[in-house]
Structure formats: structure tokens, C-alpha cells
Amino acid sequence: MKKEWSNKWNSSTQPRKQRKYRANAPLHIKKKFLRANLEEKLREQIGKRSATLKKGDEIVIKRGQHNGKIGKIVAIQINKSTVHIDTLKEKKANGQEYIIPVHASNIQIIKLNLDDKKRIDKNNKKTKTVQPEKKTIPKKENKEKTAKKETKKKIKDKKSE
């Protein structure tokens, strides 16, 4: 693997190359890493297993020290792949409060923020593609084939008489 990030890189079993790919990736690709699992009810509604994290989504922390805590996303850091949640606050030694960052892979989405119209449209398009409507299209018969079949029938009828 080269020193710089390459979009031609497919995959590797070596962890060092995987880390390098994720660390050196440009922001438009790092944004794709900011996805989280959906709750089972949401999976059925949307027809997808995961969704991109957005500000305002309600989430549950599934791993780590703060396992089981529920909150809303306040901020997202794309370059670090972390999310800030309103309920996770700690105090510094000087008394100032700060929000603890949580990695996107340790989160599950409970409720989506549907203020963004594009996000709603994307979800609707996905559900339509998952369960498409079946339409029956009548088959067009070739005129030449039908004419040949009719002539063969006439010949058989004449021979049998």
C-alpha cells in the first residue's frame, strides 16, 4: 500500500493496512464510516440494517463504560468517527463540563431525525426497491411463428382426410 490514500485499494487481511486506509481516507469517505445499526422495529420500517448518523438522532450506547445510556446526538466529528451525545457529560478538574465522544460503531439508532427531506426520500426509495410491485406483461407472439403453426395444422388436417 502506498503512503497516501488510494481509492483503488480493495481490501487486506493485515490490520495495519486497514487502519491506514481508514486514517488517511478523505472526508467524503470517512462520512460513510459513520453508520450505526438500527433497532429491529426501524429495520422493518425502513428495510435497511443500518443508517448514517445525523445530528438529532436518538441512540443507545451498546458497548463500553456507558453501556445502556440513551441520548440524542449533539455533534458529529467526521475526521475522528466520533459522536457527541447530550446525556454523556463529565466535569473537568476546574469544574467545567464537557461531552464525552463515543465511537460510531458502539451505537445503535432508536429513532431517526426526519427533519431532512432528502433523508426521508432516501428511506422511501430504499423501501420501494426492497419490495417492488409485480406487473404481468403479456407476451407478444411473433406473426411468422403463428402463421407457420397454422399452416402445419392445415397440412395435418388435409392428410388425415
Backbone as a chain_set.jsonl record, in Angstrom:
{"seq": "MKKEWSNKWNSSTQPRKQRKYRANAPLHIKKKFLRANLEEKLREQIGKRSATLKKGDEIVIKRGQHNGKIGKIVAIQINKSTVHIDTLKEKKANGQEYIIPVHASNIQIIKLNLDDKKRIDKNNKKTKTVQPEKKTIPKKENKEKTAKKETKKKIKDKKSE", "coords": {"N": [[0.843, -1.183, 0.0], [0.475, 2.218, -0.782], [2.0, 5.284, 0.457], [0.164, 7.343, 0.567], [-3.445, 7.831, 0.585], [-5.472, 5.604, -1.288], [-7.959, 5.123, -3.707], [-8.194, 2.855, -5.126], [-7.584, 0.733, -3.61], [-8.528, -2.381, -2.466], [-8.951, -4.515, -0.4], [-7.543, -5.892, 2.606], [-6.072, -8.362, 4.697], [-4.418, -7.599, 6.615], [-4.188, -5.845, 9.582], [-2.783, -3.414, 9.899], [-2.831, -2.214, 7.408], [-5.541, -1.842, 7.05], [-6.1, -0.029, 9.116], [-4.556, 2.105, 8.217], [-5.84, 2.753, 5.816], [-8.352, 3.673, 6.746], [-7.54, 5.793, 8.377], [-6.22, 7.593, 6.66], [-8.139, 8.238, 4.804], [-10.172, 10.395, 2.722], [-12.541, 13.016, 3.68], [-15.12, 12.673, 2.517], [-15.322, 9.968, 2.257], [-14.81, 9.087, 4.823], [-17.143, 9.863, 6.026], [-18.888, 7.871, 5.32], [-18.139, 5.884, 7.025], [-19.388, 6.559, 9.329], [-21.785, 5.135, 10.293], [-24.534, 3.419, 11.825], [-26.091, 0.638, 13.507], [-29.584, -0.112, 13.167], [-32.478, -0.146, 15.271], [-34.561, -3.058, 15.77], [-37.309, -2.64, 15.104], [-37.168, -0.327, 13.535], [-35.628, -1.329, 11.446], [-37.421, -3.016, 10.147], [-39.341, -1.15, 9.302], [-37.902, 0.623, 7.588], [-36.413, -1.032, 5.963], [-33.741, -1.449, 5.863], [-30.543, -2.28, 7.317], [-28.733, -0.637, 8.604], [-27.978, 2.88, 9.197], [-26.876, 6.174, 8.219], [-25.396, 8.294, 10.611], [-26.906, 11.184, 12.044], [-27.22, 14.537, 13.239], [-29.362, 14.908, 15.975], [-30.552, 12.417, 15.995], [-31.898, 9.766, 17.987], [-30.226, 7.656, 20.193], [-28.783, 4.555, 21.488], [-26.224, 3.502, 23.628], [-24.222, 0.781, 23.066], [-21.871, -0.507, 23.791], [-19.03, -0.441, 25.982], [-18.021, 1.802, 28.675], [-20.253, 3.365, 29.196], [-22.472, 1.844, 28.645], [-25.798, 1.145, 27.645], [-26.908, 3.645, 28.09], [-29.097, 6.26, 27.039], [-29.622, 8.772, 24.559], [-29.503, 11.931, 22.69], [-27.965, 12.812, 19.583], [-25.62, 15.354, 19.576], [-23.41, 16.501, 18.322], [-21.203, 15.711, 15.577], [-18.112, 14.297, 14.777], [-16.486, 13.995, 11.963], [-13.866, 13.49, 11.074], [-12.707, 12.06, 13.186], [-14.434, 9.994, 13.552], [-16.312, 9.997, 15.604], [-19.028, 10.586, 17.948], [-20.965, 12.997, 19.677], [-22.949, 12.915, 22.543], [-25.85, 14.093, 24.193], [-26.439, 13.284, 26.869], [-24.106, 12.293, 27.976], [-21.981, 13.579, 29.976], [-19.164, 14.917, 31.635], [-17.226, 16.265, 34.377], [-14.496, 18.523, 34.418], [-11.364, 19.056, 36.139], [-11.331, 21.736, 36.826], [-14.005, 22.282, 37.072], [-15.473, 22.686, 34.82], [-17.824, 21.52, 32.379], [-17.802, 18.855, 29.987], [-18.576, 17.132, 26.92], [-18.533, 13.662, 26.398], [-16.873, 11.947, 23.829], [-18.084, 9.337, 21.679], [-17.42, 6.376, 19.902], [-18.661, 5.663, 16.635], [-19.251, 3.009, 16.019], [-20.11, 1.843, 18.33], [-22.737, 2.318, 18.828], [-26.346, 2.263, 18.663], [-29.122, 3.059, 16.677], [-32.157, 4.395, 17.774], [-34.278, 6.097, 17.152], [-34.915, 7.947, 14.257], [-33.899, 11.171, 13.053], [-36.03, 12.97, 11.258], [-36.101, 15.467, 10.027], [-34.741, 16.318, 7.811], [-35.464, 16.476, 4.446], [-34.328, 15.118, 2.29], [-33.283, 12.865, 3.478], [-35.578, 11.49, 4.21], [-36.664, 10.937, 1.685], [-34.652, 9.249, 0.647], [-34.926, 7.043, 2.36], [-37.531, 6.236, 1.721], [-37.221, 5.534, -0.982], [-35.525, 3.345, -0.742], [-37.154, 1.479, 0.591], [-39.039, 1.015, -1.362], [-37.561, -0.231, -3.339], [-36.878, -2.555, -2.081], [-39.231, -4.067, -1.833], [-40.598, -4.52, -4.579], [-43.38, -3.872, -6.8], [-45.145, -6.376, -8.547], [-45.693, -6.714, -11.956], [-47.668, -7.998, -14.511], [-46.755, -8.675, -17.72], [-48.066, -8.975, -20.899], [-47.077, -11.463, -23.256], [-45.744, -10.909, -26.462], [-46.611, -12.411, -29.431], [-44.891, -13.718, -32.182], [-45.687, -12.936, -35.494], [-44.938, -14.448, -37.687], [-44.308, -16.953, -36.596], [-46.805, -17.807, -35.634], [-48.184, -17.964, -38.025], [-46.814, -20.061, -39.332], [-47.426, -22.164, -37.59], [-50.184, -22.386, -38.037], [-50.301, -23.13, -40.74], [-49.049, -25.649, -40.631], [-50.942, -27.047, -39.141], [-53.09, -27.041, -40.953], [-52.057, -28.594, -43.025], [-51.755, -31.083, -41.742], [-54.448, -31.63, -41.211], [-55.47, -31.919, -43.805], [-54.051, -34.195, -44.68], [-55.031, -36.141, -42.968], [-57.644, -36.386, -43.835]], "CA": [[0.0, 0.0, 0.0], [1.265, 3.436, -0.888], [1.991, 6.147, 1.635], [-1.05, 8.143, 0.548], [-4.69, 7.085, 0.462], [-5.763, 5.216, -2.663], [-9.319, 4.601, -3.855], [-8.099, 1.583, -5.824], [-7.306, -0.286, -2.602], [-9.713, -3.209, -2.272], [-9.016, -4.991, 0.968], [-6.374, -6.597, 3.09], [-6.283, -9.018, 5.983], [-3.472, -7.015, 7.56], [-4.792, -4.737, 10.328], [-2.069, -2.151, 9.72], [-3.298, -1.617, 6.164], [-6.918, -1.409, 7.281], [-6.014, 1.208, 9.914], [-4.0, 3.15, 7.358], [-6.903, 3.123, 4.874], [-9.355, 4.471, 7.454], [-6.937, 7.013, 8.924], [-5.842, 8.504, 5.594], [-9.25, 8.429, 3.87], [-10.724, 11.751, 2.668], [-13.751, 13.185, 4.486], [-16.332, 12.153, 1.885], [-15.346, 8.525, 2.501], [-14.915, 8.905, 6.276], [-18.545, 10.039, 6.392], [-19.525, 6.571, 5.138], [-17.812, 5.071, 8.197], [-20.256, 6.994, 10.417], [-23.06, 4.455, 10.209], [-24.831, 2.638, 13.023], [-27.195, -0.313, 13.397], [-30.918, 0.355, 13.507], [-33.263, -1.019, 16.14], [-35.298, -4.037, 14.971], [-38.547, -2.04, 14.574], [-36.771, 0.571, 12.454], [-35.168, -2.153, 10.327], [-38.606, -3.475, 9.438], [-39.978, 0.005, 8.665], [-37.079, 1.208, 6.535], [-35.937, -2.073, 5.065], [-32.279, -1.43, 5.868], [-29.961, -2.742, 8.576], [-28.032, 0.467, 9.258], [-28.205, 4.209, 8.616], [-25.861, 7.169, 8.522], [-25.723, 9.081, 11.798], [-27.144, 12.609, 11.849], [-27.499, 15.304, 14.447], [-30.761, 14.817, 16.37], [-30.974, 11.016, 16.112], [-31.863, 9.19, 19.326], [-29.382, 6.467, 20.146], [-28.442, 3.812, 22.7], [-24.841, 3.053, 23.611], [-24.242, -0.666, 23.198], [-20.616, -1.029, 24.313], [-18.155, 0.46, 26.703], [-18.284, 2.215, 30.06], [-21.58, 3.991, 29.29], [-23.386, 0.888, 28.032], [-27.2, 1.229, 28.03], [-27.387, 5.023, 28.205], [-29.863, 6.766, 25.898], [-29.48, 10.209, 24.375], [-29.572, 12.46, 21.333], [-26.687, 13.246, 19.029], [-25.453, 16.805, 19.603], [-22.401, 16.854, 17.323], [-20.509, 14.585, 14.949], [-16.772, 14.594, 14.284], [-16.259, 13.073, 10.855], [-12.458, 13.107, 10.978], [-12.372, 11.104, 14.247], [-15.504, 8.981, 13.569], [-16.927, 10.005, 16.934], [-20.311, 11.258, 18.1], [-21.191, 13.581, 21.0], [-24.311, 12.65, 22.985], [-26.203, 15.091, 25.209], [-26.502, 12.753, 28.236], [-22.779, 11.894, 28.441], [-21.196, 14.741, 30.368], [-18.303, 14.783, 32.809], [-16.628, 17.53, 34.808], [-13.038, 18.619, 34.476], [-10.86, 19.415, 37.461], [-11.683, 23.129, 37.116], [-15.446, 22.39, 37.211], [-16.091, 22.862, 33.513], [-18.395, 20.291, 31.832], [-17.544, 18.546, 28.589], [-19.308, 15.966, 26.424], [-17.63, 12.556, 26.087], [-17.086, 11.397, 22.491], [-18.297, 7.894, 21.581], [-17.186, 5.901, 18.543], [-19.906, 5.353, 15.926], [-19.508, 1.565, 15.983], [-20.635, 1.416, 19.633], [-24.044, 2.972, 18.958], [-27.492, 1.753, 17.916], [-30.118, 4.117, 16.491], [-33.504, 4.062, 18.23], [-35.234, 6.942, 16.437], [-34.254, 8.788, 13.265], [-34.282, 12.561, 12.918], [-36.567, 13.063, 9.908], [-36.256, 16.863, 9.615], [-34.124, 16.452, 6.5], [-36.338, 15.896, 3.424], [-33.561, 14.188, 1.472], [-33.154, 11.616, 4.231], [-36.873, 10.82, 4.112], [-36.77, 10.429, 0.32], [-33.748, 8.108, 0.513], [-35.514, 5.906, 3.063], [-38.686, 5.776, 0.953], [-36.73, 4.872, -2.187], [-34.97, 2.053, -0.36], [-38.229, 0.537, 0.887], [-39.692, 0.663, -2.614], [-36.723, -1.168, -4.072], [-36.827, -3.822, -1.365], [-40.438, -4.812, -2.146], [-41.187, -3.958, -5.789], [-44.667, -4.407, -7.22], [-45.015, -7.242, -9.707], [-46.629, -6.426, -13.034], [-47.659, -9.03, -15.543], [-46.68, -8.113, -19.064], [-48.43, -10.02, -21.866], [-46.039, -11.749, -24.235], [-46.108, -10.656, -27.85], [-46.291, -13.542, -30.277], [-44.369, -13.365, -33.486], [-46.674, -13.25, -36.533], [-44.411, -15.503, -38.546], [-44.432, -18.231, -35.893], [-48.217, -18.2, -35.611], [-48.558, -18.344, -39.399], [-46.238, -21.385, -39.575], [-48.209, -23.136, -36.829], [-51.48, -22.552, -38.69], [-50.104, -23.9, -41.976], [-48.773, -27.035, -40.249], [-52.228, -27.641, -38.746], [-53.89, -27.25, -42.166], [-51.459, -29.712, -43.746], [-52.107, -32.292, -40.995], [-55.883, -31.871, -41.408], [-55.674, -32.417, -45.171], [-53.515, -35.563, -44.759], [-55.906, -37.048, -42.227], [-58.908, -36.557, -44.574]], "C": [[0.883, 1.24, 0.0], [1.177, 4.254, 0.39], [0.695, 6.95, 1.722], [-2.268, 7.24, 0.409], [-4.96, 6.793, -1.004], [-7.171, 4.643, -2.74], [-9.33, 3.275, -4.599], [-7.827, 0.426, -4.861], [-8.577, -1.074, -2.343], [-9.852, -3.656, -0.829], [-7.711, -5.685, 1.32], [-6.725, -7.252, 4.406], [-5.363, -8.43, 7.044], [-4.093, -5.807, 8.259], [-4.096, -3.399, 10.096], [-2.53, -1.444, 8.441], [-4.74, -1.128, 6.289], [-6.943, -0.106, 8.074], [-5.546, 2.374, 9.06], [-5.055, 3.664, 6.374], [-7.912, 4.047, 5.549], [-8.795, 5.795, 7.941], [-6.643, 8.041, 7.832], [-6.96, 8.785, 4.593], [-9.717, 9.883, 3.866], [-12.078, 11.81, 3.376], [-15.001, 12.598, 3.836], [-16.431, 10.634, 2.03], [-15.432, 8.241, 3.999], [-16.35, 9.066, 6.747], [-19.303, 8.719, 6.257], [-19.228, 5.625, 6.297], [-18.726, 5.408, 9.374], [-21.67, 6.43, 10.23], [-23.267, 3.644, 11.482], [-26.019, 1.72, 12.754], [-28.504, 0.355, 13.774], [-31.57, -0.648, 14.449], [-34.149, -1.91, 15.264], [-36.58, -3.466, 14.363], [-38.241, -1.112, 13.398], [-36.299, -0.208, 11.23], [-36.35, -2.616, 9.482], [-39.273, -2.334, 8.681], [-39.214, 0.479, 7.442], [-36.626, 0.168, 5.519], [-34.431, -2.09, 4.93], [-31.79, -1.842, 7.245], [-29.285, -1.612, 9.339], [-28.325, 1.77, 8.537], [-27.073, 5.138, 9.02], [-26.319, 8.003, 9.713], [-25.903, 10.549, 11.436], [-27.452, 13.249, 13.182], [-29.001, 15.232, 14.733], [-31.294, 13.4, 16.459], [-30.917, 10.577, 17.572], [-31.13, 7.854, 19.242], [-29.264, 5.806, 21.516], [-26.995, 3.384, 22.553], [-24.837, 1.563, 23.925], [-22.979, -1.244, 23.811], [-19.882, 0.033, 25.098], [-18.641, 0.797, 28.099], [-19.708, 2.734, 30.235], [-22.659, 3.135, 28.628], [-24.811, 1.06, 28.567], [-27.747, 2.632, 28.143], [-28.025, 5.476, 26.895], [-29.66, 8.268, 25.794], [-29.626, 10.612, 22.92], [-28.197, 12.901, 20.891], [-26.661, 14.766, 18.97], [-24.492, 17.255, 18.51], [-21.742, 15.585, 16.792], [-19.153, 15.067, 14.463], [-16.436, 13.567, 13.211], [-14.817, 12.585, 10.83], [-12.035, 12.1, 12.042], [-13.371, 9.949, 14.344], [-16.142, 8.867, 14.95], [-18.195, 10.849, 16.94], [-20.404, 11.801, 19.516], [-22.671, 13.45, 21.346], [-24.628, 13.536, 24.185], [-26.189, 14.572, 26.643], [-25.14, 12.36, 28.802], [-21.931, 13.125, 28.741], [-20.373, 14.41, 31.604], [-17.713, 16.147, 33.138], [-15.115, 17.426, 34.803], [-12.636, 19.008, 35.891], [-11.235, 20.852, 37.827], [-13.195, 23.353, 37.194], [-16.193, 22.553, 35.895], [-16.609, 21.514, 32.988], [-18.005, 20.111, 30.374], [-18.294, 17.271, 28.221], [-18.307, 14.903, 25.974], [-17.899, 12.073, 24.66], [-17.205, 9.872, 22.528], [-18.089, 7.492, 20.127], [-18.493, 5.416, 17.921], [-20.247, 3.861, 15.929], [-20.125, 1.047, 17.277], [-22.063, 1.899, 19.877], [-25.101, 2.211, 18.163], [-28.547, 2.845, 17.849], [-31.49, 3.608, 16.911], [-34.551, 4.802, 17.395], [-34.469, 7.863, 15.5], [-34.778, 10.214, 13.323], [-34.725, 12.761, 11.471], [-36.853, 14.503, 9.482], [-35.73, 17.086, 8.205], [-34.983, 15.739, 5.451], [-35.608, 14.879, 2.56], [-33.428, 12.833, 2.166], [-34.444, 10.812, 4.162], [-37.024, 10.194, 2.736], [-35.885, 9.21, 0.114], [-34.357, 6.874, 1.155], [-36.705, 5.352, 2.288], [-38.26, 5.044, -0.303], [-36.216, 3.487, -1.854], [-36.085, 1.05, -0.101], [-38.947, 0.124, -0.387], [-38.876, -0.363, -3.378], [-36.662, -2.531, -3.391], [-38.034, -4.689, -1.736], [-41.1, -4.213, -3.39], [-42.514, -4.621, -6.13], [-44.466, -5.238, -8.483], [-46.102, -6.907, -10.719], [-46.516, -7.543, -14.069], [-47.709, -8.357, -16.905], [-47.036, -9.217, -20.054], [-47.328, -10.202, -22.902], [-46.57, -11.508, -25.641], [-45.672, -11.86, -28.689], [-45.836, -13.041, -31.635], [-45.359, -13.818, -34.561], [-46.219, -14.4, -37.415], [-44.576, -16.874, -37.902], [-45.876, -18.718, -35.889], [-48.68, -18.635, -36.993], [-48.03, -19.739, -39.733], [-47.027, -22.469, -38.86], [-49.54, -23.425, -37.512], [-51.343, -23.376, -39.97], [-49.817, -25.361, -41.679], [-50.064, -27.75, -39.862], [-53.084, -27.96, -39.969], [-53.377, -28.452, -42.951], [-51.811, -31.038, -43.066], [-53.574, -32.653, -41.206], [-56.147, -32.434, -42.787], [-55.183, -33.846, -45.32], [-54.431, -36.545, -44.072], [-57.223, -37.276, -42.943], [-58.739, -37.491, -45.674]], "O": [[1.901, 1.299, 0.69], [0.386, 3.957, 1.285], [0.188, 7.208, 2.814], [-2.143, 6.043, 0.151], [-4.706, 7.634, -1.867], [-7.541, 3.782, -1.942], [-10.376, 2.633, -4.694], [-7.841, -0.736, -5.268], [-9.61, -0.483, -2.029], [-10.763, -3.227, -0.12], [-6.898, -6.014, 0.457], [-7.575, -6.758, 5.147], [-5.506, -8.725, 8.23], [-4.483, -4.845, 7.597], [-4.751, -2.357, 10.095], [-2.608, -0.216, 8.402], [-5.11, -0.114, 5.697], [-7.703, 0.809, 7.756], [-6.066, 3.485, 9.161], [-5.148, 4.867, 6.13], [-8.284, 5.08, 4.993], [-9.492, 6.81, 7.924], [-6.803, 9.24, 8.059], [-6.74, 9.508, 3.622], [-9.665, 10.543, 4.904], [-12.689, 10.774, 3.639], [-15.863, 12.072, 4.54], [-17.525, 10.078, 1.933], [-16.057, 7.262, 4.407], [-16.741, 8.475, 7.754], [-20.255, 8.474, 6.997], [-19.972, 4.673, 6.529], [-18.828, 4.626, 10.318], [-22.626, 7.18, 10.032], [-22.308, 3.235, 12.135], [-26.844, 1.992, 11.882], [-28.534, 1.271, 14.595], [-31.257, -1.838, 14.428], [-34.454, -1.546, 14.128], [-36.906, -3.78, 13.218], [-38.955, -1.108, 12.395], [-36.544, 0.21, 10.098], [-36.286, -2.608, 8.252], [-39.723, -2.518, 7.55], [-39.801, 0.711, 6.385], [-36.476, 0.477, 4.336], [-33.896, -2.676, 3.989], [-32.531, -1.765, 8.224], [-29.26, -1.617, 10.57], [-28.846, 1.779, 7.422], [-26.399, 4.921, 10.028], [-27.489, 8.373, 9.809], [-25.153, 11.096, 10.626], [-27.887, 12.59, 14.127], [-29.818, 15.467, 13.842], [-32.4, 13.2, 16.96], [-30.007, 10.96, 18.308], [-31.377, 7.04, 18.352], [-29.591, 6.394, 22.548], [-26.578, 2.953, 21.478], [-25.388, 1.137, 24.94], [-23.006, -2.37, 24.308], [-20.081, 1.233, 24.909], [-19.55, 0.162, 28.632], [-20.305, 2.565, 31.298], [-23.645, 3.661, 28.111], [-25.022, 1.114, 29.778], [-28.958, 2.799, 28.283], [-27.569, 5.133, 25.804], [-29.54, 8.959, 26.806], [-29.84, 9.779, 22.039], [-27.366, 13.311, 21.702], [-27.55, 15.393, 18.395], [-24.727, 18.266, 17.847], [-21.722, 14.544, 17.448], [-19.048, 16.111, 13.819], [-16.138, 12.412, 13.515], [-14.564, 11.404, 10.593], [-11.084, 11.35, 11.82], [-13.173, 9.026, 15.134], [-16.469, 7.771, 15.405], [-18.409, 11.699, 16.075], [-19.97, 11.141, 20.461], [-23.539, 13.82, 20.556], [-23.799, 13.713, 25.077], [-25.948, 15.354, 27.562], [-25.03, 12.115, 30.004], [-21.246, 13.646, 27.861], [-20.835, 13.708, 32.504], [-17.696, 17.056, 32.308], [-14.537, 16.391, 35.137], [-13.493, 19.26, 36.739], [-11.435, 21.158, 39.002], [-13.634, 24.49, 37.364], [-17.424, 22.556, 35.876], [-15.936, 20.493, 33.123], [-17.89, 21.079, 29.622], [-18.608, 16.444, 29.077], [-17.351, 15.203, 25.258], [-19.052, 11.815, 24.315], [-16.521, 9.203, 23.302], [-18.535, 8.193, 19.219], [-19.331, 4.827, 18.604], [-21.421, 3.497, 15.85], [-20.615, -0.082, 17.314], [-22.538, 1.886, 21.012], [-24.807, 1.598, 17.136], [-28.837, 3.488, 18.858], [-31.937, 2.546, 16.476], [-35.562, 4.231, 16.985], [-33.488, 8.489, 15.901], [-35.954, 10.442, 13.606], [-33.9, 12.727, 10.558], [-37.746, 14.74, 8.669], [-36.227, 17.953, 7.485], [-35.207, 14.533, 5.553], [-36.2, 13.884, 2.14], [-33.458, 11.787, 1.518], [-34.407, 9.586, 4.064], [-37.461, 9.049, 2.62], [-36.303, 8.241, -0.52], [-34.318, 5.786, 0.581], [-36.877, 4.136, 2.204], [-38.868, 4.037, -0.664], [-36.448, 2.545, -2.612], [-35.988, -0.104, -0.52], [-39.42, -1.008, -0.485], [-39.436, -1.267, -3.998], [-36.423, -3.545, -4.046], [-37.895, -5.896, -1.932], [-42.072, -3.468, -3.264], [-42.746, -5.782, -5.794], [-43.711, -4.854, -9.376], [-47.282, -6.828, -10.378], [-45.423, -7.967, -14.444], [-48.608, -7.566, -17.191], [-46.4, -10.271, -20.065], [-46.725, -9.235, -23.366], [-47.704, -11.863, -25.962], [-44.512, -12.269, -28.656], [-46.351, -12.051, -32.155], [-45.818, -14.96, -34.538], [-47.027, -15.228, -37.836], [-44.938, -17.842, -38.571], [-46.139, -19.899, -36.114], [-49.475, -19.566, -37.122], [-48.74, -20.523, -40.362], [-47.278, -23.542, -39.409], [-49.979, -24.574, -37.561], [-52.185, -24.229, -40.25], [-50.294, -26.236, -42.402], [-50.263, -28.914, -40.209], [-53.725, -29.009, -40.029], [-54.165, -29.235, -43.481], [-52.131, -32.012, -43.747], [-53.915, -33.825, -41.361], [-56.967, -33.34, -42.934], [-55.818, -34.643, -46.011], [-54.594, -37.672, -44.542], [-57.878, -38.286, -42.682], [-59.69, -37.76, -46.407]]}, "num_chains": 1, "name": "protein.A"}
